[in-house]
Amino acid sequence: MVGKAQNLAFFLFTSLPLSEIIEDVGSKKNPNAVALGKLGGAARASSLTQAERTAIAKKAAAARNATLSAAERRHIAKLAVKARERKRKLSRKEN
């Protein structure tokens, strides 16, 4: 009888859509672990020097850019230039 129960449980588990299985797994986080995770990032950042944080950020940006095409990088660069121009215009109006 145990074999049949195991087969039934396996069938019920595998007959569920994968999205439901993933949704159930992801929604059950340990709140204590979440709180500690938030503290860890802040503690690490406060223990690093500005140069170390800059180096980490540059490495992360390079990793993100490695997955982008040349056209996507150009588009992002144009958006950055527009944002800088808007910021300059706003700072001129304040002065």
Secondary structure as the mmCIF struct_conf table of DSSP 4:
data_model
#
loop_
_struct_conf.conf_type_id
_struct_conf.id
_struct_conf.beg_label_comp_id
_struct_conf.beg_label_asym_id
_struct_conf.beg_label_seq_id
_struct_conf.end_label_comp_id
_struct_conf.end_label_asym_id
_struct_conf.end_label_seq_id
HELX_RH_AL_P HELX_RH_AL_P1 VAL A 2 SER A 15
BEND BEND1 LEU A 16 LEU A 16
HELX_RH_AL_P HELX_RH_AL_P2 LEU A 18 GLY A 26
TURN_TY1_P TURN_TY1_P1 SER A 27 SER A 27
HELX_RH_AL_P HELX_RH_AL_P3 PRO A 31 SER A 47
BEND BEND2 LEU A 48 LEU A 48
HELX_RH_AL_P HELX_RH_AL_P4 GLN A 50 ALA A 66
TURN_TY1_P TURN_TY1_P2 THR A 67 THR A 67
BEND BEND3 LEU A 68 LEU A 68
HELX_RH_AL_P HELX_RH_AL_P5 ALA A 70 GLU A 94
#
